[in-house]
């Protein structure tokens, strides 16, 4: 059974001095133009999420490293034995090779994270359900800007809504992961907080989507709220006055066109976007807990707590 494939590949990369997966694939092709080494799967192999199934890949690997051992040995050997064999064959110190492999892997990972950050950076138009009970059933528009900074991710977001009571501005860190894209946004001079839980970004990154969780800003009572949100990338920043509640008969496609993003078949797109945004809603609005429902439960547990507090 194949084992330690990711670590063995990293040691191979360090030994050969290849700086990218394309370089590694080219090295395999040099020993066998018809190699089954798959550039598309190399990323998973190097991350340890999968391993080559064809024995021919290991045979080509043995030729690449100029080893006397077979491809099957490369697949099945333990890591210390593999490291010792390639160090002896190429006259390199084991500690030095392992140092190179570790440094190169960290640099590669950091480069990928920075590339992801650059791909996310930009300006977006956001559409979600209004959280205020006074505008229930309407959509609200907001602008989102994502910027890069120092560090592996170093991403920060600023989200703005134009409300009847004034401008709402929240901001905070953005965390991209393999399973999702997350942002925790809070108001600098207030107590508004929002959390974005989105699908992971995909190239070319034209749109993001998922959930936004927060409290209603305009309303008589605080209400924990949840709404689906669509975040559409724009080529230019939104005008300062853009935003606020979309009229009940408003069109997202027409609204995007006013921002310079004209989409083909706008009526069909509007239907598709509306279906996405209302899918979790019973009445076309955000998912919210009526305060009275929670107060009834609070009354039960408060009374029990007070009766048994002494």
Buried (B, 14 or more C-beta within 10 A) or exposed (E): EBEBBBBBBBBBBBBBEBEEBEEBBEBBBEBBEEBBBBBEBBEEBBEEEBBBEEBBBBBBBBBBBEBEBEBEBBBBBEEEEBBEBBBEBEEBEBEEBBEBBEEBBEEBEEEEBBEBBEBBBBBBBBBBBBBBBEBBEBBBBBBBBBBBEEEBBBBBBBBBBBBEEEEBBBBBBBEBEEEBBBBBBBBEEEEBBBBBBBEBBEEEBEBBBBBBBBBBBBBEEEBBBBBBBBBBBBEEEBEEEBBBBBEEEBBBBEBBEEBEBEBEEBEEBBEEBBEBBBEEBEEEBBBBEEBEEEEEEEEEEEEEEEEEEE
